[in-house]
Amino acid sequence: MGIFDRVILTLYTFSLAFVSLGALLLALGWSKPMEAVQELLASGSGRVGLGIVATIFFGVSVRLLWFAFRRPQRYRAVVHEGDLGEVRITLEAVENLVQRVARGVPGVRDVRPAVARGERGLEVYLRLWVAPDVNIPRLGEELREEIRRYVQDVVGVEVVHVDLSVENITLESRRARVE
């Protein structure tokens, strides 16, 4: 939701709070708000003004409902815009690149990457199967650095976060067991 929509939501909320306060005062027996509404409806310009306000409120209500029930759009591509057009690199392509880089690091038996696009850059999540003779913290730092450097060089986008989850410590590759 952008800044414009947040301002509209704030104004809408304050307006509804004001109308609710008037209804509460009516329920408590204060008749002045009802008299003001009746005077407004008695004049032709008052009805037109009320109709315009009601139409605006209806439009804002529909827009807010649309925001409430729409699915958040995930950015499934990295876009580079140039003078002659744009280049889209899908996150699946970046995942394949990350997988190739991670499998090239000694001690990594298998990897399952997931890449998401954050506000400041790419976020990488790795599920790892590693060899038993590696120092896992050192392996993690090496993986983070290799992935950051390689993705920056090839894709041109900064990797701002790399999370690692070691799923298993094993002698054999997960791929070898499947075959």
Secondary structure as the mmCIF struct_conf table of DSSP 4:
data_model
#
loop_
_struct_conf.conf_type_id
_struct_conf.id
_struct_conf.beg_label_comp_id
_struct_conf.beg_label_asym_id
_struct_conf.beg_label_seq_id
_struct_conf.end_label_comp_id
_struct_conf.end_label_asym_id
_struct_conf.end_label_seq_id
HELX_RH_AL_P HELX_RH_AL_P1 ILE A 3 ALA A 27
TURN_TY1_P TURN_TY1_P1 LEU A 28 GLY A 29
HELX_RH_AL_P HELX_RH_AL_P2 LYS A 32 ALA A 42
BEND BEND1 SER A 43 SER A 43
HELX_RH_AL_P HELX_RH_AL_P3 GLY A 44 PHE A 69
BEND BEND2 ARG A 70 ARG A 70
HELX_LH_PP_P HELX_LH_PP_P1 ARG A 71 ARG A 74
STRN STRN1 ALA A 77 GLU A 81
BEND BEND3 ASP A 83 LEU A 84
STRN STRN2 GLU A 86 THR A 90
HELX_RH_AL_P HELX_RH_AL_P4 LEU A 91 ARG A 103
TURN_TY1_P TURN_TY1_P2 GLY A 104 GLY A 104
BEND BEND4 VAL A 105 VAL A 105
TURN_TY1_P TURN_TY1_P3 PRO A 106 GLY A 107
STRN STRN3 VAL A 108 ARG A 117
BEND BEND5 GLU A 119 GLY A 121
STRN STRN4 LEU A 122 VAL A 130
TURN_TY1_P TURN_TY1_P4 PRO A 132 ASP A 133
BEND BEND6 VAL A 134 VAL A 134
HELX_RH_AL_P HELX_RH_AL_P5 ILE A 136 VAL A 155
STRN STRN5 VAL A 159 ILE A 169
BEND BEND7 LEU A 171 GLU A 172
HELX_RH_AL_P HELX_RH_AL_P6 ARG A 174 VAL A 178
#
